[in-house]
């Protein structure tokens, strides 16, 4: 039986998966902050019978881009 020592294959061994995870986590934190800021700028939606924050085009575009990436 032969053993190969020091061979690195794929994202797991090179740290690439960690980098991708950090970038995606950054995307989702950014989306959460953007949503919070947009909703807090217009607090009148909180007084409605069925409260729902109107997010607008900016948030929709950012969410779409993060899904495509």
PDB file of N, CA, C and O in Angstrom, chain B, residues numbered from 101:
ATOM      1  N   UNK B 101       0.845  -1.174   0.000  1.00  0.00           N
ATOM      2  CA  UNK B 101       0.000   0.000   0.000  1.00  0.00           C
ATOM      3  C   UNK B 101       0.894   1.242   0.000  1.00  0.00           C
ATOM      4  O   UNK B 101       1.810   1.365   0.814  1.00  0.00           O
ATOM      5  N   UNK B 102       0.617   2.138  -0.907  1.00  0.00           N
ATOM      6  CA  UNK B 102       1.408   3.360  -1.017  1.00  0.00           C
ATOM      7  C   UNK B 102       0.699   4.501  -0.306  1.00  0.00           C
ATOM      8  O   UNK B 102      -0.527   4.607  -0.342  1.00  0.00           O
ATOM      9  N   UNK B 103       1.475   5.342   0.333  1.00  0.00           N
ATOM     10  CA  UNK B 103       0.937   6.520   1.018  1.00  0.00           C
ATOM     11  C   UNK B 103       1.568   7.763   0.413  1.00  0.00           C
ATOM     12  O   UNK B 103       2.786   7.846   0.257  1.00  0.00           O
ATOM     13  N   UNK B 104       0.725   8.722   0.075  1.00  0.00           N
ATOM     14  CA  UNK B 104       1.227   9.981  -0.449  1.00  0.00           C
ATOM     15  C   UNK B 104       1.225  11.004   0.677  1.00  0.00           C
ATOM     16  O   UNK B 104       0.192  11.241   1.304  1.00  0.00           O
ATOM     17  N   UNK B 105       2.350  11.594   0.927  1.00  0.00           N
ATOM     18  CA  UNK B 105       2.481  12.555   2.005  1.00  0.00           C
ATOM     19  C   UNK B 105       2.604  13.961   1.411  1.00  0.00           C
ATOM     20  O   UNK B 105       3.356  14.183   0.463  1.00  0.00           O
ATOM     21  N   UNK B 106       1.854  14.898   1.983  1.00  0.00           N
ATOM     22  CA  UNK B 106       1.978  16.282   1.584  1.00  0.00           C
ATOM     23  C   UNK B 106       1.173  16.665   0.348  1.00  0.00           C
ATOM     24  O   UNK B 106       1.394  17.734  -0.221  1.00  0.00           O
ATOM     25  N   UNK B 107       0.254  15.820  -0.072  1.00  0.00           N
ATOM     26  CA  UNK B 107      -0.568  16.145  -1.232  1.00  0.00           C
ATOM     27  C   UNK B 107      -1.813  16.877  -0.756  1.00  0.00           C
ATOM     28  O   UNK B 107      -2.555  16.385   0.095  1.00  0.00           O
ATOM     29  N   UNK B 108      -2.029  18.058  -1.318  1.00  0.00           N
ATOM     30  CA  UNK B 108      -3.205  18.847  -0.964  1.00  0.00           C
ATOM     31  C   UNK B 108      -4.121  18.919  -2.173  1.00  0.00           C
ATOM     32  O   UNK B 108      -3.703  19.294  -3.269  1.00  0.00           O
ATOM     33  N   UNK B 109      -5.368  18.555  -1.957  1.00  0.00           N
ATOM     34  CA  UNK B 109      -6.318  18.547  -3.055  1.00  0.00           C
ATOM     35  C   UNK B 109      -7.609  19.216  -2.606  1.00  0.00           C
ATOM     36  O   UNK B 109      -8.131  18.912  -1.533  1.00  0.00           O
ATOM     37  N   UNK B 110      -8.123  20.126  -3.427  1.00  0.00           N
ATOM     38  CA  UNK B 110      -9.435  20.706  -3.177  1.00  0.00           C
ATOM     39  C   UNK B 110      -9.430  21.879  -2.228  1.00  0.00           C
ATOM     40  O   UNK B 110      -8.393  22.300  -1.716  1.00  0.00           O
ATOM     41  N   UNK B 111     -10.635  22.395  -2.012  1.00  0.00           N
ATOM     42  CA  UNK B 111     -10.812  23.574  -1.163  1.00  0.00           C
ATOM     43  C   UNK B 111     -10.544  23.294   0.309  1.00  0.00           C
ATOM     44  O   UNK B 111     -10.076  24.175   1.030  1.00  0.00           O
ATOM     45  N   UNK B 112     -10.829  22.099   0.756  1.00  0.00           N
ATOM     46  CA  UNK B 112     -10.702  21.791   2.183  1.00  0.00           C
ATOM     47  C   UNK B 112      -9.273  21.979   2.665  1.00  0.00           C
ATOM     48  O   UNK B 112      -9.053  22.547   3.735  1.00  0.00           O
ATOM     49  N   UNK B 113      -8.320  21.522   1.911  1.00  0.00           N
ATOM     50  CA  UNK B 113      -6.941  21.540   2.379  1.00  0.00           C
ATOM     51  C   UNK B 113      -6.239  22.871   2.137  1.00  0.00           C
ATOM     52  O   UNK B 113      -5.233  23.156   2.787  1.00  0.00           O
ATOM     53  N   UNK B 114      -6.741  23.687   1.223  1.00  0.00           N
ATOM     54  CA  UNK B 114      -6.045  24.936   0.924  1.00  0.00           C
ATOM     55  C   UNK B 114      -6.600  26.129   1.688  1.00  0.00           C
ATOM     56  O   UNK B 114      -6.042  27.223   1.598  1.00  0.00           O
ATOM     57  N   UNK B 115      -7.659  25.952   2.422  1.00  0.00           N
ATOM     58  CA  UNK B 115      -8.259  27.055   3.154  1.00  0.00           C
ATOM     59  C   UNK B 115      -9.240  27.843   2.316  1.00  0.00           C
ATOM     60  O   UNK B 115      -9.807  28.828   2.788  1.00  0.00           O
ATOM     61  N   UNK B 116      -9.450  27.424   1.080  1.00  0.00           N
ATOM     62  CA  UNK B 116     -10.364  28.121   0.193  1.00  0.00           C
ATOM     63  C   UNK B 116     -11.797  28.085   0.686  1.00  0.00           C
ATOM     64  O   UNK B 116     -12.540  29.054   0.531  1.00  0.00           O
ATOM     65  N   UNK B 117     -12.182  26.969   1.277  1.00  0.00           N
ATOM     66  CA  UNK B 117     -13.547  26.855   1.787  1.00  0.00           C
ATOM     67  C   UNK B 117     -13.772  27.837   2.937  1.00  0.00           C
ATOM     68  O   UNK B 117     -14.857  28.404   3.069  1.00  0.00           O
ATOM     69  N   UNK B 118     -12.766  28.033   3.751  1.00  0.00           N
ATOM     70  CA  UNK B 118     -12.859  29.004   4.839  1.00  0.00           C
ATOM     71  C   UNK B 118     -13.014  30.410   4.275  1.00  0.00           C
ATOM     72  O   UNK B 118     -13.812  31.197   4.784  1.00  0.00           O
ATOM     73  N   UNK B 119     -12.270  30.726   3.245  1.00  0.00           N
ATOM     74  CA  UNK B 119     -12.361  32.045   2.629  1.00  0.00           C
ATOM     75  C   UNK B 119     -13.732  32.271   2.005  1.00  0.00           C
ATOM     76  O   UNK B 119     -14.306  33.352   2.137  1.00  0.00           O
ATOM     77  N   UNK B 120     -14.253  31.264   1.332  1.00  0.00           N
ATOM     78  CA  UNK B 120     -15.588  31.376   0.734  1.00  0.00           C
ATOM     79  C   UNK B 120     -16.625  31.563   1.831  1.00  0.00           C
ATOM     80  O   UNK B 120     -17.548  32.363   1.675  1.00  0.00           O
ATOM     81  N   UNK B 121     -16.491  30.843   2.930  1.00  0.00           N
ATOM     82  CA  UNK B 121     -17.425  30.966   4.049  1.00  0.00           C
ATOM     83  C   UNK B 121     -17.392  32.365   4.649  1.00  0.00           C
ATOM     84  O   UNK B 121     -18.437  32.921   4.990  1.00  0.00           O
ATOM     85  N   UNK B 122     -16.213  32.928   4.779  1.00  0.00           N
ATOM     86  CA  UNK B 122     -16.076  34.274   5.342  1.00  0.00           C
ATOM     87  C   UNK B 122     -16.718  35.303   4.409  1.00  0.00           C
ATOM     88  O   UNK B 122     -17.407  36.211   4.874  1.00  0.00           O
ATOM     89  N   UNK B 123     -16.500  35.169   3.106  1.00  0.00           N
ATOM     90  CA  UNK B 123     -17.086  36.099   2.146  1.00  0.00           C
ATOM     91  C   UNK B 123     -18.611  36.007   2.171  1.00  0.00           C
ATOM     92  O   UNK B 123     -19.292  37.032   2.193  1.00  0.00           O
ATOM     93  N   UNK B 124     -19.147  34.799   2.168  1.00  0.00           N
ATOM     94  CA  UNK B 124     -20.604  34.631   2.199  1.00  0.00           C
ATOM     95  C   UNK B 124     -21.183  35.157   3.516  1.00  0.00           C
ATOM     96  O   UNK B 124     -22.252  35.768   3.523  1.00  0.00           O
ATOM     97  N   UNK B 125     -20.492  34.926   4.612  1.00  0.00           N
ATOM     98  CA  UNK B 125     -20.932  35.475   5.894  1.00  0.00           C
ATOM     99  C   UNK B 125     -20.956  36.991   5.866  1.00  0.00           C
ATOM    100  O   UNK B 125     -21.852  37.617   6.432  1.00  0.00           O
ATOM    101  N   UNK B 126     -19.963  37.582   5.201  1.00  0.00           N
ATOM    102  CA  UNK B 126     -19.932  39.032   5.041  1.00  0.00           C
ATOM    103  C   UNK B 126     -21.101  39.542   4.217  1.00  0.00           C
ATOM    104  O   UNK B 126     -21.700  40.568   4.537  1.00  0.00           O
ATOM    105  N   UNK B 127     -21.425  38.805   3.138  1.00  0.00           N
ATOM    106  CA  UNK B 127     -22.591  39.164   2.324  1.00  0.00           C
ATOM    107  C   UNK B 127     -23.856  39.179   3.171  1.00  0.00           C
ATOM    108  O   UNK B 127     -24.627  40.138   3.127  1.00  0.00           O
ATOM    109  N   UNK B 128     -24.066  38.127   3.936  1.00  0.00           N
ATOM    110  CA  UNK B 128     -25.301  38.024   4.707  1.00  0.00           C
ATOM    111  C   UNK B 128     -25.358  39.031   5.856  1.00  0.00           C
ATOM    112  O   UNK B 128     -26.434  39.529   6.187  1.00  0.00           O
ATOM    113  N   UNK B 129     -24.219  39.332   6.460  1.00  0.00           N
ATOM    114  CA  UNK B 129     -24.203  40.391   7.481  1.00  0.00           C
ATOM    115  C   UNK B 129     -24.525  41.744   6.842  1.00  0.00           C
ATOM    116  O   UNK B 129     -25.273  42.541   7.410  1.00  0.00           O
ATOM    117  N   UNK B 130     -23.963  41.997   5.672  1.00  0.00           N
ATOM    118  CA  UNK B 130     -24.252  43.235   4.964  1.00  0.00           C
ATOM    119  C   UNK B 130     -25.721  43.353   4.599  1.00  0.00           C
ATOM    120  O   UNK B 130     -26.306  44.429   4.716  1.00  0.00           O
ATOM    121  N   UNK B 131     -26.322  42.253   4.156  1.00  0.00           N
ATOM    122  CA  UNK B 131     -27.744  42.263   3.824  1.00  0.00           C
ATOM    123  C   UNK B 131     -28.603  42.528   5.057  1.00  0.00           C
ATOM    124  O   UNK B 131     -29.581  43.272   4.992  1.00  0.00           O
ATOM    125  N   UNK B 132     -28.234  41.919   6.168  1.00  0.00           N
ATOM    126  CA  UNK B 132     -28.994  42.129   7.399  1.00  0.00           C
ATOM    127  C   UNK B 132     -28.894  43.585   7.857  1.00  0.00           C
ATOM    128  O   UNK B 132     -29.890  44.174   8.276  1.00  0.00           O
ATOM    129  N   UNK B 133     -27.712  44.157   7.778  1.00  0.00           N
ATOM    130  CA  UNK B 133     -27.529  45.554   8.178  1.00  0.00           C
ATOM    131  C   UNK B 133     -28.303  46.478   7.243  1.00  0.00           C
ATOM    132  O   UNK B 133     -28.954  47.420   7.695  1.00  0.00           O
ATOM    133  N   UNK B 134     -28.233  46.207   5.942  1.00  0.00           N
ATOM    134  CA  UNK B 134     -28.959  47.030   4.976  1.00  0.00           C
ATOM    135  C   UNK B 134     -30.462  46.969   5.236  1.00  0.00           C
ATOM    136  O   UNK B 134     -31.136  47.998   5.207  1.00  0.00           O
ATOM    137  N   UNK B 135     -30.985  45.787   5.486  1.00  0.00           N
ATOM    138  CA  UNK B 135     -32.416  45.629   5.769  1.00  0.00           C
ATOM    139  C   UNK B 135     -32.798  46.388   7.034  1.00  0.00           C
ATOM    140  O   UNK B 135     -33.829  47.059   7.068  1.00  0.00           O
ATOM    141  N   UNK B 136     -31.981  46.286   8.064  1.00  0.00           N
ATOM    142  CA  UNK B 136     -32.247  46.976   9.322  1.00  0.00           C
ATOM    143  C   UNK B 136     -32.267  48.485   9.121  1.00  0.00           C
ATOM    144  O   UNK B 136     -33.161  49.168   9.621  1.00  0.00           O
ATOM    145  N   UNK B 137     -31.285  49.009   8.391  1.00  0.00           N
ATOM    146  CA  UNK B 137     -31.198  50.452   8.164  1.00  0.00           C
ATOM    147  C   UNK B 137     -32.403  50.943   7.371  1.00  0.00           C
ATOM    148  O   UNK B 137     -32.998  51.963   7.716  1.00  0.00           O
ATOM    149  N   UNK B 138     -32.765  50.226   6.315  1.00  0.00           N
ATOM    150  CA  UNK B 138     -33.897  50.640   5.485  1.00  0.00           C
ATOM    151  C   UNK B 138     -35.186  50.618   6.295  1.00  0.00           C
ATOM    152  O   UNK B 138     -35.989  51.546   6.196  1.00  0.00           O
ATOM    153  N   UNK B 139     -35.397  49.588   7.085  1.00  0.00           N
ATOM    154  CA  UNK B 139     -36.638  49.484   7.864  1.00  0.00           C
ATOM    155  C   UNK B 139     -36.704  50.525   8.981  1.00  0.00           C
ATOM    156  O   UNK B 139     -37.787  51.017   9.300  1.00  0.00           O
ATOM    157  N   UNK B 140     -35.573  50.864   9.571  1.00  0.00           N
ATOM    158  CA  UNK B 140     -35.582  51.836  10.659  1.00  0.00           C
ATOM    159  C   UNK B 140     -35.694  53.276  10.162  1.00  0.00           C
ATOM    160  O   UNK B 140     -36.036  54.165  10.941  1.00  0.00           O
ATOM    161  N   UNK B 141     -35.416  53.522   8.896  1.00  0.00           N
ATOM    162  CA  UNK B 141     -35.580  54.870   8.351  1.00  0.00           C
ATOM    163  C   UNK B 141     -37.049  55.246   8.212  1.00  0.00           C
ATOM    164  O   UNK B 141     -37.392  56.428   8.229  1.00  0.00           O
ATOM    165  N   UNK B 142     -37.904  54.263   8.078  1.00  0.00           N
ATOM    166  CA  UNK B 142     -39.344  54.485   7.905  1.00  0.00           C
ATOM    167  C   UNK B 142     -40.107  53.645   8.933  1.00  0.00           C
ATOM    168  O   UNK B 142     -40.660  52.604   8.578  1.00  0.00           O
ATOM    169  N   UNK B 143     -40.151  54.075  10.203  1.00  0.00           N
ATOM    170  CA  UNK B 143     -40.761  53.250  11.254  1.00  0.00           C
ATOM    171  C   UNK B 143     -42.291  53.214  11.227  1.00  0.00           C
ATOM    172  O   UNK B 143     -42.894  52.520  12.047  1.00  0.00           O
ATOM    173  N   UNK B 144     -42.929  53.931  10.319  1.00  0.00           N
ATOM    174  CA  UNK B 144     -44.393  53.967  10.307  1.00  0.00           C
ATOM    175  C   UNK B 144     -45.011  52.604   9.993  1.00  0.00           C
ATOM    176  O   UNK B 144     -46.162  52.361  10.352  1.00  0.00           O
ATOM    177  N   UNK B 145     -44.280  51.722   9.339  1.00  0.00           N
ATOM    178  CA  UNK B 145     -44.802  50.406   9.005  1.00  0.00           C
ATOM    179  C   UNK B 145     -45.053  49.557  10.250  1.00  0.00           C
ATOM    180  O   UNK B 145     -45.825  48.599  10.200  1.00  0.00           O
ATOM    181  N   UNK B 146     -44.414  49.896  11.357  1.00  0.00           N
ATOM    182  CA  UNK B 146     -44.556  49.117  12.592  1.00  0.00           C
ATOM    183  C   UNK B 146     -45.949  49.265  13.210  1.00  0.00           C
ATOM    184  O   UNK B 146     -46.376  48.408  13.985  1.00  0.00           O
ATOM    185  N   UNK B 147     -46.659  50.346  12.873  1.00  0.00           N
ATOM    186  CA  UNK B 147     -47.972  50.611  13.461  1.00  0.00           C
ATOM    187  C   UNK B 147     -49.116  49.982  12.671  1.00  0.00           C
ATOM    188  O   UNK B 147     -50.270  50.095  13.084  1.00  0.00           O
ATOM    189  N   UNK B 148     -48.839  49.336  11.569  1.00  0.00           N
ATOM    190  CA  UNK B 148     -49.879  48.733  10.744  1.00  0.00           C
ATOM    191  C   UNK B 148     -50.438  47.463  11.397  1.00  0.00           C
ATOM    192  O   UNK B 148     -49.799  46.866  12.263  1.00  0.00           O
ATOM    193  N   UNK B 149     -51.633  47.065  10.971  1.00  0.00           N
ATOM    194  CA  UNK B 149     -52.253  45.851  11.514  1.00  0.00           C
ATOM    195  C   UNK B 149     -51.406  44.612  11.197  1.00  0.00           C
ATOM    196  O   UNK B 149     -51.234  43.737  12.046  1.00  0.00           O
ATOM    197  N   UNK B 150     -50.890  44.548   9.991  1.00  0.00           N
ATOM    198  CA  UNK B 150     -49.974  43.479   9.592  1.00  0.00           C
ATOM    199  C   UNK B 150     -48.639  44.123   9.218  1.00  0.00           C
ATOM    200  O   UNK B 150     -48.404  44.422   8.047  1.00  0.00           O
ATOM    201  N   UNK B 151     -47.761  44.339  10.203  1.00  0.00           N
ATOM    202  CA  UNK B 151     -46.529  45.078   9.930  1.00  0.00           C
ATOM    203  C   UNK B 151     -45.594  44.329   8.970  1.00  0.00           C
ATOM    204  O   UNK B 151     -45.257  43.164   9.180  1.00  0.00           O
ATOM    205  N   UNK B 152     -45.198  45.027   7.935  1.00  0.00           N
ATOM    206  CA  UNK B 152     -44.226  44.497   6.979  1.00  0.00           C
ATOM    207  C   UNK B 152     -43.442  45.671   6.422  1.00  0.00           C
ATOM    208  O   UNK B 152     -44.025  46.618   5.895  1.00  0.00           O
ATOM    209  N   UNK B 153     -42.158  45.614   6.534  1.00  0.00           N
ATOM    210  CA  UNK B 153     -41.295  46.705   6.090  1.00  0.00           C
ATOM    211  C   UNK B 153     -41.202  46.729   4.567  1.00  0.00           C
ATOM    212  O   UNK B 153     -40.902  45.704   3.954  1.00  0.00           O
ATOM    213  N   UNK B 154     -41.454  47.883   3.947  1.00  0.00           N
ATOM    214  CA  UNK B 154     -41.266  48.000   2.501  1.00  0.00           C
ATOM    215  C   UNK B 154     -39.774  48.180   2.184  1.00  0.00           C
ATOM    216  O   UNK B 154     -39.218  49.256   2.407  1.00  0.00           O
ATOM    217  N   UNK B 155     -39.141  47.148   1.675  1.00  0.00           N
ATOM    218  CA  UNK B 155     -37.691  47.164   1.508  1.00  0.00           C
ATOM    219  C   UNK B 155     -37.214  47.971   0.311  1.00  0.00           C
ATOM    220  O   UNK B 155     -36.153  48.591   0.378  1.00  0.00           O
ATOM    221  N   UNK B 156     -37.951  47.982  -0.757  1.00  0.00           N
ATOM    222  CA  UNK B 156     -37.552  48.765  -1.917  1.00  0.00           C
ATOM    223  C   UNK B 156     -36.612  48.032  -2.859  1.00  0.00           C
ATOM    224  O   UNK B 156     -36.199  46.901  -2.606  1.00  0.00           O
ATOM    225  N   UNK B 157     -36.284  48.713  -3.961  1.00  0.00           N
ATOM    226  CA  UNK B 157     -35.456  48.122  -5.012  1.00  0.00           C
ATOM    227  C   UNK B 157     -34.032  47.831  -4.567  1.00  0.00           C
ATOM    228  O   UNK B 157     -33.461  46.809  -4.946  1.00  0.00           O
ATOM    229  N   UNK B 158     -33.448  48.727  -3.760  1.00  0.00           N
ATOM    230  CA  UNK B 158     -32.047  48.570  -3.369  1.00  0.00           C
ATOM    231  C   UNK B 158     -31.801  47.253  -2.648  1.00  0.00           C
ATOM    232  O   UNK B 158     -30.839  46.544  -2.943  1.00  0.00           O
ATOM    233  N   UNK B 159     -32.674  46.934  -1.706  1.00  0.00           N
ATOM    234  CA  UNK B 159     -32.520  45.697  -0.940  1.00  0.00           C
ATOM    235  C   UNK B 159     -32.785  44.491  -1.839  1.00  0.00           C
ATOM    236  O   UNK B 159     -32.081  43.485  -1.750  1.00  0.00           O
ATOM    237  N   UNK B 160     -33.787  44.585  -2.694  1.00  0.00           N
ATOM    238  CA  UNK B 160     -34.107  43.481  -3.598  1.00  0.00           C
ATOM    239  C   UNK B 160     -32.942  43.186  -4.543  1.00  0.00           C
ATOM    240  O   UNK B 160     -32.607  42.025  -4.776  1.00  0.00           O
ATOM    241  N   UNK B 161     -32.334  44.223  -5.078  1.00  0.00           N
ATOM    242  CA  UNK B 161     -31.200  44.034  -5.985  1.00  0.00           C
ATOM    243  C   UNK B 161     -30.013  43.424  -5.253  1.00  0.00           C
ATOM    244  O   UNK B 161     -29.357  42.524  -5.777  1.00  0.00           O
ATOM    245  N   UNK B 162     -29.732  43.904  -4.050  1.00  0.00           N
ATOM    246  CA  UNK B 162     -28.609  43.366  -3.272  1.00  0.00           C
ATOM    247  C   UNK B 162     -28.841  41.901  -2.914  1.00  0.00           C
ATOM    248  O   UNK B 162     -27.906  41.102  -2.954  1.00  0.00           O
ATOM    249  N   UNK B 163     -30.071  41.542  -2.567  1.00  0.00           N
ATOM    250  CA  UNK B 163     -30.368  40.144  -2.253  1.00  0.00           C
ATOM    251  C   UNK B 163     -30.254  39.254  -3.490  1.00  0.00           C
ATOM    252  O   UNK B 163     -29.769  38.127  -3.403  1.00  0.00           O
ATOM    253  N   UNK B 164     -30.695  39.753  -4.624  1.00  0.00           N
ATOM    254  CA  UNK B 164     -30.597  38.999  -5.860  1.00  0.00           C
ATOM    255  C   UNK B 164     -29.136  38.765  -6.242  1.00  0.00           C
ATOM    256  O   UNK B 164     -28.761  37.661  -6.636  1.00  0.00           O
ATOM    257  N   UNK B 165     -28.322  39.800  -6.124  1.00  0.00           N
ATOM    258  CA  UNK B 165     -26.905  39.665  -6.451  1.00  0.00           C
ATOM    259  C   UNK B 165     -26.231  38.661  -5.525  1.00  0.00           C
ATOM    260  O   UNK B 165     -25.427  37.846  -5.977  1.00  0.00           O
ATOM    261  N   UNK B 166     -26.548  38.711  -4.236  1.00  0.00           N
ATOM    262  CA  UNK B 166     -25.910  37.770  -3.296  1.00  0.00           C
ATOM    263  C   UNK B 166     -26.343  36.332  -3.567  1.00  0.00           C
ATOM    264  O   UNK B 166     -25.572  35.404  -3.323  1.00  0.00           O
ATOM    265  N   UNK B 167     -27.556  36.130  -4.063  1.00  0.00           N
ATOM    266  CA  UNK B 167     -28.007  34.787  -4.413  1.00  0.00           C
ATOM    267  C   UNK B 167     -27.286  34.282  -5.664  1.00  0.00           C
ATOM    268  O   UNK B 167     -27.000  33.090  -5.776  1.00  0.00           O
ATOM    269  N   UNK B 168     -26.994  35.177  -6.598  1.00  0.00           N
ATOM    270  CA  UNK B 168     -26.318  34.759  -7.828  1.00  0.00           C
ATOM    271  C   UNK B 168     -24.831  34.493  -7.610  1.00  0.00           C
ATOM    272  O   UNK B 168     -24.226  33.702  -8.334  1.00  0.00           O
ATOM    273  N   UNK B 169     -24.247  35.150  -6.618  1.00  0.00           N
ATOM    274  CA  UNK B 169     -22.828  34.950  -6.335  1.00  0.00           C
ATOM    275  C   UNK B 169     -22.699  33.661  -5.580  1.00  0.00           C
ATOM    276  O   UNK B 169     -21.591  33.264  -5.221  1.00  0.00           O
TER     277      UNK B 169
END
